[in-house]
Amino acid sequence: MKRRFIAGAICPKCEQLDKIVMYDDDNHKRHRECVSCGFKELMLDQPDADELSTRVNQPRAGEKPLSHEDEVQVVQLMDPKKLH
Ligand SMILES: [Zn+2]
C-alpha cells in the first residue's frame, strides 16, 4: 500500500502538522490517516484530493462552470479505472 505524506496538512484530531498520510485501498477509495494519533478518515468524492491539497484556494486548470447535463458527461470521462 502506497502512502504519501500530505505537506502542510494538519491532523483534525491532534492538530499536529505533517502527520497526515494519504493512501488508496483496493477499491480505489482514498483514505487519510494520522501517523501520530491514529486518526483515520475516508475521503469521499475527492479522487484528486492529493492534488487539490497542494492547490488550496486556487481554481483548477481547465475547470469551468458546467450545467447539470455537462457534469454527467465529465464524470463519465473521468472514470478512475482508466486513469490508473
Ligand atoms: Zn493526529
PDB file of the backbone (N, CA, C, O) and the ligand in Angstrom, with CONECT records:
HET     ZN  A 101       1
ATOM      1  N   MET A   1       0.850  -1.208   0.000  1.00  0.00           N
ATOM      2  CA  MET A   1       0.000   0.000   0.000  1.00  0.00           C
ATOM      3  C   MET A   1       0.876   1.245   0.000  1.00  0.00           C
ATOM      4  O   MET A   1       1.715   1.437   0.879  1.00  0.00           O
ATOM      5  N   LYS A   2       0.665   2.062  -0.982  1.00  0.00           N
ATOM      6  CA  LYS A   2       1.495   3.259  -1.123  1.00  0.00           C
ATOM      7  C   LYS A   2       0.916   4.405  -0.301  1.00  0.00           C
ATOM      8  O   LYS A   2      -0.251   4.765  -0.458  1.00  0.00           O
ATOM      9  N   ARG A   3       1.727   4.963   0.561  1.00  0.00           N
ATOM     10  CA  ARG A   3       1.275   6.085   1.383  1.00  0.00           C
ATOM     11  C   ARG A   3       2.114   7.310   1.073  1.00  0.00           C
ATOM     12  O   ARG A   3       3.322   7.228   0.850  1.00  0.00           O
ATOM     13  N   ARG A   4       1.444   8.435   1.065  1.00  0.00           N
ATOM     14  CA  ARG A   4       2.140   9.692   0.774  1.00  0.00           C
ATOM     15  C   ARG A   4       1.818  10.712   1.862  1.00  0.00           C
ATOM     16  O   ARG A   4       0.655  10.908   2.215  1.00  0.00           O
ATOM     17  N   PHE A   5       2.825  11.342   2.375  1.00  0.00           N
ATOM     18  CA  PHE A   5       2.583  12.410   3.324  1.00  0.00           C
ATOM     19  C   PHE A   5       2.005  13.624   2.599  1.00  0.00           C
ATOM     20  O   PHE A   5       2.398  13.939   1.476  1.00  0.00           O
ATOM     21  N   ILE A   6       1.074  14.291   3.254  1.00  0.00           N
ATOM     22  CA  ILE A   6       0.482  15.495   2.688  1.00  0.00           C
ATOM     23  C   ILE A   6       1.190  16.687   3.313  1.00  0.00           C
ATOM     24  O   ILE A   6       1.022  16.973   4.499  1.00  0.00           O
ATOM     25  N   ALA A   7       1.973  17.368   2.515  1.00  0.00           N
ATOM     26  CA  ALA A   7       2.728  18.506   3.018  1.00  0.00           C
ATOM     27  C   ALA A   7       1.800  19.601   3.515  1.00  0.00           C
ATOM     28  O   ALA A   7       0.889  20.029   2.807  1.00  0.00           O
ATOM     29  N   GLY A   8       2.040  20.049   4.738  1.00  0.00           N
ATOM     30  CA  GLY A   8       1.265  21.161   5.269  1.00  0.00           C
ATOM     31  C   GLY A   8      -0.068  20.769   5.865  1.00  0.00           C
ATOM     32  O   GLY A   8      -0.798  21.628   6.359  1.00  0.00           O
ATOM     33  N   ALA A   9      -0.408  19.468   5.829  1.00  0.00           N
ATOM     34  CA  ALA A   9      -1.706  19.041   6.361  1.00  0.00           C
ATOM     35  C   ALA A   9      -1.652  18.969   7.889  1.00  0.00           C
ATOM     36  O   ALA A   9      -0.659  18.540   8.474  1.00  0.00           O
ATOM     37  N   ILE A  10      -2.728  19.394   8.504  1.00  0.00           N
ATOM     38  CA  ILE A  10      -2.827  19.372   9.956  1.00  0.00           C
ATOM     39  C   ILE A  10      -3.890  18.354  10.362  1.00  0.00           C
ATOM     40  O   ILE A  10      -5.003  18.364   9.837  1.00  0.00           O
ATOM     41  N   CYS A  11      -3.540  17.479  11.296  1.00  0.00           N
ATOM     42  CA  CYS A  11      -4.485  16.470  11.762  1.00  0.00           C
ATOM     43  C   CYS A  11      -5.655  17.147  12.475  1.00  0.00           C
ATOM     44  O   CYS A  11      -5.443  17.966  13.370  1.00  0.00           O
ATOM     45  N   PRO A  12      -6.890  16.812  12.084  1.00  0.00           N
ATOM     46  CA  PRO A  12      -8.053  17.436  12.730  1.00  0.00           C
ATOM     47  C   PRO A  12      -8.256  16.938  14.160  1.00  0.00           C
ATOM     48  O   PRO A  12      -9.038  17.519  14.914  1.00  0.00           O
ATOM     49  N   LYS A  13      -7.575  15.893  14.528  1.00  0.00           N
ATOM     50  CA  LYS A  13      -7.762  15.335  15.864  1.00  0.00           C
ATOM     51  C   LYS A  13      -6.684  15.834  16.835  1.00  0.00           C
ATOM     52  O   LYS A  13      -6.998  16.419  17.872  1.00  0.00           O
ATOM     53  N   CYS A  14      -5.415  15.599  16.489  1.00  0.00           N
ATOM     54  CA  CYS A  14      -4.334  16.001  17.400  1.00  0.00           C
ATOM     55  C   CYS A  14      -3.685  17.321  16.981  1.00  0.00           C
ATOM     56  O   CYS A  14      -2.868  17.878  17.714  1.00  0.00           O
ATOM     57  N   GLU A  15      -4.054  17.816  15.801  1.00  0.00           N
ATOM     58  CA  GLU A  15      -3.622  19.132  15.320  1.00  0.00           C
ATOM     59  C   GLU A  15      -2.116  19.243  15.114  1.00  0.00           C
ATOM     60  O   GLU A  15      -1.557  20.338  15.181  1.00  0.00           O
ATOM     61  N   GLN A  16      -1.469  18.132  14.868  1.00  0.00           N
ATOM     62  CA  GLN A  16      -0.041  18.181  14.568  1.00  0.00           C
ATOM     63  C   GLN A  16       0.154  18.337  13.056  1.00  0.00           C
ATOM     64  O   GLN A  16      -0.619  17.821  12.249  1.00  0.00           O
ATOM     65  N   LEU A  17       1.196  19.056  12.710  1.00  0.00           N
ATOM     66  CA  LEU A  17       1.481  19.354  11.308  1.00  0.00           C
ATOM     67  C   LEU A  17       2.306  18.240  10.672  1.00  0.00           C
ATOM     68  O   LEU A  17       3.190  17.661  11.305  1.00  0.00           O
ATOM     69  N   ASP A  18       1.998  17.951   9.402  1.00  0.00           N
ATOM     70  CA  ASP A  18       2.762  16.992   8.602  1.00  0.00           C
ATOM     71  C   ASP A  18       2.737  15.587   9.189  1.00  0.00           C
ATOM     72  O   ASP A  18       3.730  14.865   9.104  1.00  0.00           O
ATOM     73  N   LYS A  19       1.621  15.193   9.779  1.00  0.00           N
ATOM     74  CA  LYS A  19       1.487  13.827  10.286  1.00  0.00           C
ATOM     75  C   LYS A  19       0.469  13.033   9.479  1.00  0.00           C
ATOM     76  O   LYS A  19       0.238  11.855   9.752  1.00  0.00           O
ATOM     77  N   ILE A  20      -0.141  13.679   8.480  1.00  0.00           N
ATOM     78  CA  ILE A  20      -1.205  13.040   7.707  1.00  0.00           C
ATOM     79  C   ILE A  20      -0.620  12.332   6.482  1.00  0.00           C
ATOM     80  O   ILE A  20       0.107  12.933   5.692  1.00  0.00           O
ATOM     81  N   VAL A  21      -0.948  11.059   6.341  1.00  0.00           N
ATOM     82  CA  VAL A  21      -0.594  10.317   5.129  1.00  0.00           C
ATOM     83  C   VAL A  21      -1.871   9.977   4.373  1.00  0.00           C
ATOM     84  O   VAL A  21      -2.945   9.858   4.962  1.00  0.00           O
ATOM     85  N   MET A  22      -1.736   9.823   3.064  1.00  0.00           N
ATOM     86  CA  MET A  22      -2.879   9.511   2.220  1.00  0.00           C
ATOM     87  C   MET A  22      -2.588   8.228   1.462  1.00  0.00           C
ATOM     88  O   MET A  22      -1.462   8.005   1.018  1.00  0.00           O
ATOM     89  N   TYR A  23      -3.600   7.385   1.315  1.00  0.00           N
ATOM     90  CA  TYR A  23      -3.414   6.143   0.566  1.00  0.00           C
ATOM     91  C   TYR A  23      -4.735   5.702  -0.035  1.00  0.00           C
ATOM     92  O   TYR A  23      -5.806   6.105   0.418  1.00  0.00           O
ATOM     93  N   ASP A  24      -4.645   4.866  -1.063  1.00  0.00           N
ATOM     94  CA  ASP A  24      -5.829   4.304  -1.705  1.00  0.00           C
ATOM     95  C   ASP A  24      -5.945   2.834  -1.327  1.00  0.00           C
ATOM     96  O   ASP A  24      -4.952   2.107  -1.303  1.00  0.00           O
ATOM     97  N   ASP A  25      -7.165   2.406  -1.032  1.00  0.00           N
ATOM     98  CA  ASP A  25      -7.361   0.986  -0.745  1.00  0.00           C
ATOM     99  C   ASP A  25      -7.635   0.217  -2.033  1.00  0.00           C
ATOM    100  O   ASP A  25      -7.580   0.774  -3.129  1.00  0.00           O
ATOM    101  N   ASP A  26      -7.930  -1.065  -1.879  1.00  0.00           N
ATOM    102  CA  ASP A  26      -8.117  -1.919  -3.051  1.00  0.00           C
ATOM    103  C   ASP A  26      -9.308  -1.505  -3.910  1.00  0.00           C
ATOM    104  O   ASP A  26      -9.373  -1.842  -5.092  1.00  0.00           O
ATOM    105  N   ASN A  27     -10.234  -0.784  -3.321  1.00  0.00           N
ATOM    106  CA  ASN A  27     -11.422  -0.341  -4.053  1.00  0.00           C
ATOM    107  C   ASN A  27     -11.259   1.066  -4.602  1.00  0.00           C
ATOM    108  O   ASN A  27     -12.236   1.699  -5.002  1.00  0.00           O
ATOM    109  N   HIS A  28     -10.018   1.558  -4.623  1.00  0.00           N
ATOM    110  CA  HIS A  28      -9.729   2.905  -5.113  1.00  0.00           C
ATOM    111  C   HIS A  28     -10.417   3.984  -4.266  1.00  0.00           C
ATOM    112  O   HIS A  28     -10.677   5.092  -4.734  1.00  0.00           O
ATOM    113  N   LYS A  29     -10.702   3.631  -3.022  1.00  0.00           N
ATOM    114  CA  LYS A  29     -11.190   4.634  -2.083  1.00  0.00           C
ATOM    115  C   LYS A  29      -9.981   5.300  -1.441  1.00  0.00           C
ATOM    116  O   LYS A  29      -9.017   4.634  -1.062  1.00  0.00           O
ATOM    117  N   ARG A  30     -10.044   6.609  -1.326  1.00  0.00           N
ATOM    118  CA  ARG A  30      -8.906   7.337  -0.777  1.00  0.00           C
ATOM    119  C   ARG A  30      -9.102   7.589   0.724  1.00  0.00           C
ATOM    120  O   ARG A  30     -10.157   8.050   1.159  1.00  0.00           O
ATOM    121  N   HIS A  31      -8.104   7.288   1.469  1.00  0.00           N
ATOM    122  CA  HIS A  31      -8.148   7.497   2.905  1.00  0.00           C
ATOM    123  C   HIS A  31      -7.024   8.432   3.316  1.00  0.00           C
ATOM    124  O   HIS A  31      -6.018   8.571   2.621  1.00  0.00           O
ATOM    125  N   ARG A  32      -7.222   9.071   4.469  1.00  0.00           N
ATOM    126  CA  ARG A  32      -6.108   9.773   5.076  1.00  0.00           C
ATOM    127  C   ARG A  32      -5.993   9.307   6.519  1.00  0.00           C
ATOM    128  O   ARG A  32      -6.984   8.950   7.157  1.00  0.00           O
ATOM    129  N   GLU A  33      -4.782   9.319   7.010  1.00  0.00           N
ATOM    130  CA  GLU A  33      -4.526   8.760   8.318  1.00  0.00           C
ATOM    131  C   GLU A  33      -3.429   9.565   8.996  1.00  0.00           C
ATOM    132  O   GLU A  33      -2.466   9.987   8.355  1.00  0.00           O
ATOM    133  N   CYS A  34      -3.584   9.773  10.300  1.00  0.00           N
ATOM    134  CA  CYS A  34      -2.575  10.484  11.077  1.00  0.00           C
ATOM    135  C   CYS A  34      -1.632   9.459  11.691  1.00  0.00           C
ATOM    136  O   CYS A  34      -2.068   8.551  12.399  1.00  0.00           O
ATOM    137  N   VAL A  35      -0.334   9.605  11.417  1.00  0.00           N
ATOM    138  CA  VAL A  35       0.641   8.646  11.933  1.00  0.00           C
ATOM    139  C   VAL A  35       0.961   8.935  13.389  1.00  0.00           C
ATOM    140  O   VAL A  35       1.630   8.137  14.047  1.00  0.00           O
ATOM    141  N   SER A  36       0.493  10.061  13.897  1.00  0.00           N
ATOM    142  CA  SER A  36       0.785  10.432  15.273  1.00  0.00           C
ATOM    143  C   SER A  36      -0.264   9.885  16.244  1.00  0.00           C
ATOM    144  O   SER A  36       0.083   9.254  17.242  1.00  0.00           O
ATOM    145  N   CYS A  37      -1.538  10.126  15.956  1.00  0.00           N
ATOM    146  CA  CYS A  37      -2.590   9.751  16.907  1.00  0.00           C
ATOM    147  C   CYS A  37      -3.457   8.612  16.380  1.00  0.00           C
ATOM    148  O   CYS A  37      -4.288   8.090  17.123  1.00  0.00           O
ATOM    149  N   GLY A  38      -3.287   8.212  15.122  1.00  0.00           N
ATOM    150  CA  GLY A  38      -4.080   7.106  14.597  1.00  0.00           C
ATOM    151  C   GLY A  38      -5.397   7.513  13.984  1.00  0.00           C
ATOM    152  O   GLY A  38      -6.199   6.650  13.628  1.00  0.00           O
ATOM    153  N   PHE A  39      -5.645   8.801  13.851  1.00  0.00           N
ATOM    154  CA  PHE A  39      -6.860   9.295  13.206  1.00  0.00           C
ATOM    155  C   PHE A  39      -6.962   8.753  11.781  1.00  0.00           C
ATOM    156  O   PHE A  39      -5.990   8.779  11.027  1.00  0.00           O
ATOM    157  N   LYS A  40      -8.138   8.266  11.425  1.00  0.00           N
ATOM    158  CA  LYS A  40      -8.355   7.759  10.066  1.00  0.00           C
ATOM    159  C   LYS A  40      -9.637   8.344   9.511  1.00  0.00           C
ATOM    160  O   LYS A  40     -10.607   8.551  10.240  1.00  0.00           O
ATOM    161  N   GLU A  41      -9.632   8.609   8.209  1.00  0.00           N
ATOM    162  CA  GLU A  41     -10.825   9.151   7.576  1.00  0.00           C
ATOM    163  C   GLU A  41     -10.888   8.709   6.130  1.00  0.00           C
ATOM    164  O   GLU A  41      -9.889   8.743   5.412  1.00  0.00           O
ATOM    165  N   LEU A  42     -12.077   8.291   5.706  1.00  0.00           N
ATOM    166  CA  LEU A  42     -12.315   8.009   4.296  1.00  0.00           C
ATOM    167  C   LEU A  42     -12.654   9.311   3.603  1.00  0.00           C
ATOM    168  O   LEU A  42     -13.531  10.054   4.045  1.00  0.00           O
ATOM    169  N   MET A  43     -11.956   9.581   2.516  1.00  0.00           N
ATOM    170  CA  MET A  43     -12.172  10.842   1.810  1.00  0.00           C
ATOM    171  C   MET A  43     -13.158  10.587   0.681  1.00  0.00           C
ATOM    172  O   MET A  43     -12.815   9.978  -0.333  1.00  0.00           O
ATOM    173  N   LEU A  44     -14.385  11.061   0.866  1.00  0.00           N
ATOM    174  CA  LEU A  44     -15.450  10.785  -0.089  1.00  0.00           C
ATOM    175  C   LEU A  44     -15.448  11.803  -1.223  1.00  0.00           C
ATOM    176  O   LEU A  44     -15.230  12.996  -1.015  1.00  0.00           O
ATOM    177  N   ASP A  45     -15.692  11.302  -2.414  1.00  0.00           N
ATOM    178  CA  ASP A  45     -15.915  12.170  -3.575  1.00  0.00           C
ATOM    179  C   ASP A  45     -14.739  13.102  -3.847  1.00  0.00           C
ATOM    180  O   ASP A  45     -14.922  14.208  -4.357  1.00  0.00           O
ATOM    181  N   GLN A  46     -13.543  12.657  -3.509  1.00  0.00           N
ATOM    182  CA  GLN A  46     -12.380  13.507  -3.768  1.00  0.00           C
ATOM    183  C   GLN A  46     -11.262  12.668  -4.392  1.00  0.00           C
ATOM    184  O   GLN A  46     -10.201  12.498  -3.791  1.00  0.00           O
ATOM    185  N   PRO A  47     -11.500  12.152  -5.582  1.00  0.00           N
ATOM    186  CA  PRO A  47     -10.480  11.293  -6.203  1.00  0.00           C
ATOM    187  C   PRO A  47      -9.171  12.010  -6.468  1.00  0.00           C
ATOM    188  O   PRO A  47      -8.134  11.359  -6.593  1.00  0.00           O
ATOM    189  N   ASP A  48      -9.188  13.321  -6.557  1.00  0.00           N
ATOM    190  CA  ASP A  48      -7.967  14.079  -6.810  1.00  0.00           C
ATOM    191  C   ASP A  48      -7.561  14.890  -5.582  1.00  0.00           C
ATOM    192  O   ASP A  48      -6.970  15.962  -5.707  1.00  0.00           O
ATOM    193  N   ALA A  49      -7.873  14.387  -4.431  1.00  0.00           N
ATOM    194  CA  ALA A  49      -7.647  15.168  -3.213  1.00  0.00           C
ATOM    195  C   ALA A  49      -6.169  15.468  -2.976  1.00  0.00           C
ATOM    196  O   ALA A  49      -5.814  16.523  -2.452  1.00  0.00           O
ATOM    197  N   ASP A  50      -5.311  14.519  -3.374  1.00  0.00           N
ATOM    198  CA  ASP A  50      -3.890  14.781  -3.130  1.00  0.00           C
ATOM    199  C   ASP A  50      -3.415  15.966  -3.958  1.00  0.00           C
ATOM    200  O   ASP A  50      -2.585  16.757  -3.510  1.00  0.00           O
ATOM    201  N   GLU A  51      -3.946  16.077  -5.162  1.00  0.00           N
ATOM    202  CA  GLU A  51      -3.574  17.222  -5.986  1.00  0.00           C
ATOM    203  C   GLU A  51      -4.200  18.505  -5.437  1.00  0.00           C
ATOM    204  O   GLU A  51      -3.550  19.549  -5.396  1.00  0.00           O
ATOM    205  N   LEU A  52      -5.448  18.423  -5.020  1.00  0.00           N
ATOM    206  CA  LEU A  52      -6.128  19.603  -4.513  1.00  0.00           C
ATOM    207  C   LEU A  52      -5.459  20.128  -3.248  1.00  0.00           C
ATOM    208  O   LEU A  52      -5.459  21.334  -3.006  1.00  0.00           O
ATOM    209  N   SER A  53      -4.893  19.241  -2.442  1.00  0.00           N
ATOM    210  CA  SER A  53      -4.328  19.680  -1.176  1.00  0.00           C
ATOM    211  C   SER A  53      -3.156  20.627  -1.389  1.00  0.00           C
ATOM    212  O   SER A  53      -2.835  21.425  -0.508  1.00  0.00           O
ATOM    213  N   THR A  54      -2.517  20.544  -2.546  1.00  0.00           N
ATOM    214  CA  THR A  54      -1.398  21.440  -2.819  1.00  0.00           C
ATOM    215  C   THR A  54      -1.859  22.683  -3.578  1.00  0.00           C
ATOM    216  O   THR A  54      -1.065  23.574  -3.880  1.00  0.00           O
ATOM    217  N   ARG A  55      -3.163  22.725  -3.881  1.00  0.00           N
ATOM    218  CA  ARG A  55      -3.664  23.836  -4.692  1.00  0.00           C
ATOM    219  C   ARG A  55      -4.874  24.468  -4.025  1.00  0.00           C
ATOM    220  O   ARG A  55      -5.819  24.892  -4.690  1.00  0.00           O
ATOM    221  N   VAL A  56      -4.830  24.521  -2.719  1.00  0.00           N
ATOM    222  CA  VAL A  56      -5.967  25.057  -1.983  1.00  0.00           C
ATOM    223  C   VAL A  56      -6.216  26.504  -2.391  1.00  0.00           C
ATOM    224  O   VAL A  56      -5.282  27.295  -2.526  1.00  0.00           O
ATOM    225  N   ASN A  57      -7.474  26.833  -2.582  1.00  0.00           N
ATOM    226  CA  ASN A  57      -7.888  28.193  -2.917  1.00  0.00           C
ATOM    227  C   ASN A  57      -7.430  28.627  -4.299  1.00  0.00           C
ATOM    228  O   ASN A  57      -7.440  29.817  -4.613  1.00  0.00           O
ATOM    229  N   GLN A  58      -7.032  27.674  -5.122  1.00  0.00           N
ATOM    230  CA  GLN A  58      -6.684  28.019  -6.498  1.00  0.00           C
ATOM    231  C   GLN A  58      -7.689  27.345  -7.423  1.00  0.00           C
ATOM    232  O   GLN A  58      -8.070  26.197  -7.196  1.00  0.00           O
ATOM    233  N   PRO A  59      -8.113  28.039  -8.445  1.00  0.00           N
ATOM    234  CA  PRO A  59      -9.029  27.424  -9.404  1.00  0.00           C
ATOM    235  C   PRO A  59      -8.333  26.297 -10.144  1.00  0.00           C
ATOM    236  O   PRO A  59      -7.159  26.400 -10.501  1.00  0.00           O
ATOM    237  N   ARG A  60      -9.065  25.231 -10.366  1.00  0.00           N
ATOM    238  CA  ARG A  60      -8.483  24.112 -11.089  1.00  0.00           C
ATOM    239  C   ARG A  60      -8.355  24.433 -12.568  1.00  0.00           C
ATOM    240  O   ARG A  60      -9.295  24.943 -13.178  1.00  0.00           O
ATOM    241  N   ALA A  61      -7.225  24.146 -13.134  1.00  0.00           N
ATOM    242  CA  ALA A  61      -6.984  24.427 -14.548  1.00  0.00           C
ATOM    243  C   ALA A  61      -7.970  23.646 -15.399  1.00  0.00           C
ATOM    244  O   ALA A  61      -8.220  22.464 -15.160  1.00  0.00           O
ATOM    245  N   GLY A  62      -8.514  24.307 -16.374  1.00  0.00           N
ATOM    246  CA  GLY A  62      -9.413  23.637 -17.288  1.00  0.00           C
ATOM    247  C   GLY A  62     -10.814  23.477 -16.757  1.00  0.00           C
ATOM    248  O   GLY A  62     -11.690  22.977 -17.462  1.00  0.00           O
ATOM    249  N   GLU A  63     -11.043  23.892 -15.530  1.00  0.00           N
ATOM    250  CA  GLU A  63     -12.373  23.730 -14.960  1.00  0.00           C
ATOM    251  C   GLU A  63     -13.215  24.960 -15.256  1.00  0.00           C
ATOM    252  O   GLU A  63     -12.756  26.095 -15.120  1.00  0.00           O
ATOM    253  N   LYS A  64     -14.428  24.720 -15.655  1.00  0.00           N
ATOM    254  CA  LYS A  64     -15.316  25.831 -15.953  1.00  0.00           C
ATOM    255  C   LYS A  64     -16.714  25.481 -15.470  1.00  0.00           C
ATOM    256  O   LYS A  64     -17.039  24.307 -15.295  1.00  0.00           O
ATOM    257  N   PRO A  65     -17.528  26.483 -15.258  1.00  0.00           N
ATOM    258  CA  PRO A  65     -18.888  26.214 -14.799  1.00  0.00           C
ATOM    259  C   PRO A  65     -19.625  25.328 -15.785  1.00  0.00           C
ATOM    260  O   PRO A  65     -19.567  25.534 -16.997  1.00  0.00           O
ATOM    261  N   LEU A  66     -20.312  24.348 -15.248  1.00  0.00           N
ATOM    262  CA  LEU A  66     -20.988  23.405 -16.112  1.00  0.00           C
ATOM    263  C   LEU A  66     -22.464  23.314 -15.752  1.00  0.00           C
ATOM    264  O   LEU A  66     -22.844  23.472 -14.592  1.00  0.00           O
ATOM    265  N   SER A  67     -23.273  23.065 -16.737  1.00  0.00           N
ATOM    266  CA  SER A  67     -24.667  22.760 -16.462  1.00  0.00           C
ATOM    267  C   SER A  67     -24.749  21.358 -15.886  1.00  0.00           C
ATOM    268  O   SER A  67     -23.775  20.607 -15.921  1.00  0.00           O
ATOM    269  N   HIS A  68     -25.903  21.009 -15.361  1.00  0.00           N
ATOM    270  CA  HIS A  68     -26.045  19.673 -14.764  1.00  0.00           C
ATOM    271  C   HIS A  68     -25.776  18.580 -15.786  1.00  0.00           C
ATOM    272  O   HIS A  68     -25.134  17.582 -15.460  1.00  0.00           O
ATOM    273  N   GLU A  69     -26.241  18.742 -16.987  1.00  0.00           N
ATOM    274  CA  GLU A  69     -26.034  17.717 -18.009  1.00  0.00           C
ATOM    275  C   GLU A  69     -24.554  17.563 -18.336  1.00  0.00           C
ATOM    276  O   GLU A  69     -24.074  16.444 -18.518  1.00  0.00           O
ATOM    277  N   ASP A  70     -23.835  18.664 -18.411  1.00  0.00           N
ATOM    278  CA  ASP A  70     -22.417  18.588 -18.709  1.00  0.00           C
ATOM    279  C   ASP A  70     -21.650  17.870 -17.598  1.00  0.00           C
ATOM    280  O   ASP A  70     -20.694  17.145 -17.870  1.00  0.00           O
ATOM    281  N   GLU A  71     -22.061  18.069 -16.372  1.00  0.00           N
ATOM    282  CA  GLU A  71     -21.391  17.402 -15.260  1.00  0.00           C
ATOM    283  C   GLU A  71     -21.452  15.894 -15.404  1.00  0.00           C
ATOM    284  O   GLU A  71     -20.477  15.203 -15.112  1.00  0.00           O
ATOM    285  N   VAL A  72     -22.584  15.378 -15.849  1.00  0.00           N
ATOM    286  CA  VAL A  72     -22.717  13.936 -16.028  1.00  0.00           C
ATOM    287  C   VAL A  72     -21.699  13.443 -17.052  1.00  0.00           C
ATOM    288  O   VAL A  72     -21.089  12.391 -16.864  1.00  0.00           O
ATOM    289  N   GLN A  73     -21.517  14.188 -18.120  1.00  0.00           N
ATOM    290  CA  GLN A  73     -20.557  13.772 -19.146  1.00  0.00           C
ATOM    291  C   GLN A  73     -19.134  13.771 -18.599  1.00  0.00           C
ATOM    292  O   GLN A  73     -18.356  12.870 -18.910  1.00  0.00           O
ATOM    293  N   VAL A  74     -18.784  14.771 -17.789  1.00  0.00           N
ATOM    294  CA  VAL A  74     -17.431  14.841 -17.242  1.00  0.00           C
ATOM    295  C   VAL A  74     -17.151  13.644 -16.350  1.00  0.00           C
ATOM    296  O   VAL A  74     -16.059  13.077 -16.388  1.00  0.00           O
ATOM    297  N   VAL A  75     -18.136  13.261 -15.547  1.00  0.00           N
ATOM    298  CA  VAL A  75     -17.955  12.103 -14.672  1.00  0.00           C
ATOM    299  C   VAL A  75     -17.622  10.859 -15.481  1.00  0.00           C
ATOM    300  O   VAL A  75     -16.771  10.063 -15.084  1.00  0.00           O
ATOM    301  N   GLN A  76     -18.285  10.697 -16.599  1.00  0.00           N
ATOM    302  CA  GLN A  76     -18.024   9.518 -17.424  1.00  0.00           C
ATOM    303  C   GLN A  76     -16.616   9.562 -18.013  1.00  0.00           C
ATOM    304  O   GLN A  76     -15.959   8.527 -18.125  1.00  0.00           O
ATOM    305  N   LEU A  77     -16.157  10.731 -18.382  1.00  0.00           N
ATOM    306  CA  LEU A  77     -14.819  10.839 -18.956  1.00  0.00           C
ATOM    307  C   LEU A  77     -13.730  10.579 -17.922  1.00  0.00           C
ATOM    308  O   LEU A  77     -12.636  10.129 -18.263  1.00  0.00           O
ATOM    309  N   MET A  78     -14.036  10.865 -16.655  1.00  0.00           N
ATOM    310  CA  MET A  78     -13.029  10.734 -15.615  1.00  0.00           C
ATOM    311  C   MET A  78     -13.150   9.411 -14.869  1.00  0.00           C
ATOM    312  O   MET A  78     -12.944   9.362 -13.656  1.00  0.00           O
ATOM    313  N   ASP A  79     -13.479   8.354 -15.576  1.00  0.00           N
ATOM    314  CA  ASP A  79     -13.559   7.029 -14.953  1.00  0.00           C
ATOM    315  C   ASP A  79     -12.228   6.689 -14.296  1.00  0.00           C
ATOM    316  O   ASP A  79     -11.214   6.597 -14.987  1.00  0.00           O
ATOM    317  N   PRO A  80     -12.205   6.503 -12.989  1.00  0.00           N
ATOM    318  CA  PRO A  80     -10.930   6.240 -12.300  1.00  0.00           C
ATOM    319  C   PRO A  80     -10.228   4.993 -12.782  1.00  0.00           C
ATOM    320  O   PRO A  80      -9.002   4.909 -12.708  1.00  0.00           O
ATOM    321  N   LYS A  81     -10.964   4.037 -13.266  1.00  0.00           N
ATOM    322  CA  LYS A  81     -10.313   2.816 -13.748  1.00  0.00           C
ATOM    323  C   LYS A  81      -9.394   3.109 -14.928  1.00  0.00           C
ATOM    324  O   LYS A  81      -8.365   2.455 -15.098  1.00  0.00           O
ATOM    325  N   LYS A  82      -9.769   4.096 -15.744  1.00  0.00           N
ATOM    326  CA  LYS A  82      -8.952   4.417 -16.907  1.00  0.00           C
ATOM    327  C   LYS A  82      -7.759   5.286 -16.533  1.00  0.00           C
ATOM    328  O   LYS A  82      -6.746   5.304 -17.232  1.00  0.00           O
ATOM    329  N   LEU A  83      -7.889   5.994 -15.437  1.00  0.00           N
ATOM    330  CA  LEU A  83      -6.793   6.863 -15.029  1.00  0.00           C
ATOM    331  C   LEU A  83      -5.674   6.078 -14.378  1.00  0.00           C
ATOM    332  O   LEU A  83      -4.527   6.526 -14.380  1.00  0.00           O
ATOM    333  N   HIS A  84      -5.976   4.922 -13.823  1.00  0.00           N
ATOM    334  CA  HIS A  84      -4.940   4.175 -13.098  1.00  0.00           C
ATOM    335  C   HIS A  84      -4.262   3.162 -14.001  1.00  0.00           C
ATOM    336  O   HIS A  84      -3.364   2.445 -13.559  1.00  0.00           O
TER     337      HIS A  84
HETATM  338 ZN    ZN A 101      -3.398  13.139  14.742  1.00  0.00          ZN2+
END
